Amino acid sequence: MVCRRESYRVRPASRGDLHLIPALERAATKRYGGAGIAKVYDSLCMTAEQIEGRQHRGRLWVAVDRDERPVGFATWSVLDGLAHLDEIDPIAERIGAVNTILVAADGTLEGSNSDGFGFLENLRQAAPQWRAELGPVVLLGAGGSARAAAAALVDAGVPALRLVNRTIARAEQLAQDIGGPIEPYAWAQCGAALKDSALLVNSTTQGMKGQPALEIDVQPLPPTAIVYDIVYVPLETPLLAAARARGLATVDGLGMLLHQARPGFAAWFGVEPQVTPELRSFILADLAS
Ligand SMILES: NC(=O)c1ccc[n+]([C@@H]2O[C@H](COP(=O)([O-])OP(=O)(O)OC[C@H]3O[C@@H](n4cnc5c(N)ncnc54)[C@H](OP(=O)(O)O)[C@@H]3O)[C@@H](O)[C@H]2O)c1
């Protein structure tokens, strides 16, 4: 797929696109088959039933031109856990998940996780006044993204990480897996956790489009505190709106999404992308459409 970003957009495939997929695949194999590029086959590799099944399961996406005509497609499979990888970097091992896989020259698969990197880079870019030693951090949630954020914050040197989660057992498990100064808190203790904290991070699904707003009062936070919501749809969550109304500095989740892609892009394509205001505007326009 050749893609000039101002002319094409990517969306989930619809049933109406399906009859074009074999033609796109034929064009790609004709152009690139035999060129030695990984994952470009010399002949068609999907049957009509497979194409339909992938679209049905949401695993088929198309790039369309201005006239909504598909000009390329992508599909993927879910592998079970980390079992298929030959090597996993220590951070991904600690977090318990990978989001980037690199095929080494000898064909071995190396897994890594850049979510924590993206989380921290976004915080440093959007709130340059934040430093780990400024004070305790309150992290809401103990799911997959919380594991990455917690590892990044502990490694950055925060003096205390107050981990507030609805299911306390999950917070306790996270504290044990990640290590460092993590203190599990029950949800009802959230107000107490916020007093004297320098940073509040939401990594729960609350406030995300289709979910109820996070039920939390930002009043106990000190006036210098920063509020960071990693949810990025919508960009201005009710939590960020409440923090802004109180005059607190805020950080939204879009930058984390952009920064976490940098290490993978650099490893795959040899180019270190920059997260610029232009890139952010481009993605925002895409999300709005
Ligand atoms: N900006 C980015 O790049 C980025 C990256 C990854 C994720 N995200 C966003 O982060 C959010 C979380 O993703 P995830 O993958 O970590 O999800 P997850 O693994 O499913 O974890 C969900 C978390 O939300 C908590 N939760 C769910 N419903 C709740 C409720 N009613 N009240 C209080 N807590 C509740 C869960 O608590 P329990 O343990 O009690 O169930 C759990 O801690 C999503 O909105 C996702 O879009 C953003």
The ligand as a MOL file (V3000), in Angstrom:
LIG
                    3D

  0  0  0     0  0            999 V3000
M  V30 BEGIN CTAB
M  V30 COUNTS 48 52 0 0 0
M  V30 BEGIN ATOM
M  V30 1 N -3.2780 6.9000 25.6160 0
M  V30 2 C -2.8870 5.6810 25.2890 0
M  V30 3 O -1.9660 5.4570 24.4960 0
M  V30 4 C -3.5580 4.4980 25.9620 0
M  V30 5 C -2.9240 3.2550 25.9960 0
M  V30 6 C -3.5660 2.1870 26.6070 0
M  V30 7 C -4.8350 2.3620 27.1610 0
M  V30 8 N -5.4210 3.5940 27.0950 0 CHG=1
M  V30 9 C -6.7470 3.8130 27.7080 0
M  V30 10 O -6.6640 3.4710 29.0760 0
M  V30 11 C -7.8990 2.9390 29.5300 0
M  V30 12 C -7.6610 1.6410 30.2840 0
M  V30 13 O -7.1390 0.6680 29.4020 0
M  V30 14 P -6.6090 -0.7470 29.9520 0
M  V30 15 O -6.1710 -1.5030 28.7640 0
M  V30 16 O -5.6730 -0.5490 31.0760 0 CHG=-1
M  V30 17 O -7.9880 -1.3800 30.5210 0
M  V30 18 P -8.1650 -2.6540 31.4580 0
M  V30 19 O -6.9400 -3.5060 31.4680 0
M  V30 20 O -9.4710 -3.2680 31.0570 0
M  V30 21 O -8.3410 -2.0280 32.9430 0
M  V30 22 C -9.4890 -1.3000 33.2390 0
M  V30 23 C -9.3270 -0.6230 34.5890 0
M  V30 24 O -10.4840 0.2120 34.7740 0
M  V30 25 C -11.0620 -0.1010 36.0480 0
M  V30 26 N -12.5170 0.0980 36.0020 0
M  V30 27 C -13.3850 -0.4000 35.0980 0
M  V30 28 N -14.6410 0.0000 35.3960 0
M  V30 29 C -14.5590 0.7420 36.5320 0
M  V30 30 C -15.5120 1.4330 37.3480 0
M  V30 31 N -16.8110 1.4240 37.0600 0
M  V30 32 N -15.0610 2.1270 38.4140 0
M  V30 33 C -13.7360 2.1470 38.7190 0
M  V30 34 N -12.7800 1.5130 37.9990 0
M  V30 35 C -13.1990 0.8140 36.9130 0
M  V30 36 C -10.7240 -1.5610 36.2720 0
M  V30 37 O -10.8590 -1.8580 37.6440 0
M  V30 38 P -11.0190 -3.3650 38.1500 0
M  V30 39 O -9.6150 -3.9340 38.2360 0
M  V30 40 O -11.6920 -3.2330 39.4610 0
M  V30 41 O -11.8680 -4.0880 37.1240 0
M  V30 42 C -9.2770 -1.5920 35.7760 0
M  V30 43 O -8.4000 -1.0920 36.7480 0
M  V30 44 C -8.7810 2.7980 28.2890 0
M  V30 45 O -9.6730 3.9010 28.2410 0
M  V30 46 C -7.8060 2.8810 27.1320 0
M  V30 47 O -8.3750 3.4560 25.9790 0
M  V30 48 C -4.8060 4.6600 26.5310 0
M  V30 END ATOM
M  V30 BEGIN BOND
M  V30 1 1 1 2
M  V30 2 2 2 3
M  V30 3 1 2 4
M  V30 4 1 4 5
M  V30 5 2 4 48
M  V30 6 2 5 6
M  V30 7 1 6 7
M  V30 8 2 7 8
M  V30 9 1 8 9
M  V30 10 1 8 48
M  V30 11 1 9 10
M  V30 12 1 9 46
M  V30 13 1 10 11
M  V30 14 1 11 12
M  V30 15 1 11 44
M  V30 16 1 12 13
M  V30 17 1 13 14
M  V30 18 2 14 15
M  V30 19 1 14 16
M  V30 20 1 14 17
M  V30 21 1 17 18
M  V30 22 2 18 19
M  V30 23 1 18 20
M  V30 24 1 18 21
M  V30 25 1 21 22
M  V30 26 1 22 23
M  V30 27 1 23 24
M  V30 28 1 23 42
M  V30 29 1 24 25
M  V30 30 1 25 26
M  V30 31 1 25 36
M  V30 32 1 26 27
M  V30 33 1 26 35
M  V30 34 2 27 28
M  V30 35 1 28 29
M  V30 36 1 29 30
M  V30 37 2 29 35
M  V30 38 1 30 31
M  V30 39 2 30 32
M  V30 40 1 32 33
M  V30 41 2 33 34
M  V30 42 1 34 35
M  V30 43 1 36 37
M  V30 44 1 36 42
M  V30 45 1 37 38
M  V30 46 2 38 39
M  V30 47 1 38 40
M  V30 48 1 38 41
M  V30 49 1 42 43
M  V30 50 1 44 45
M  V30 51 1 44 46
M  V30 52 1 46 47
M  V30 END BOND
M  V30 END CTAB
M  END
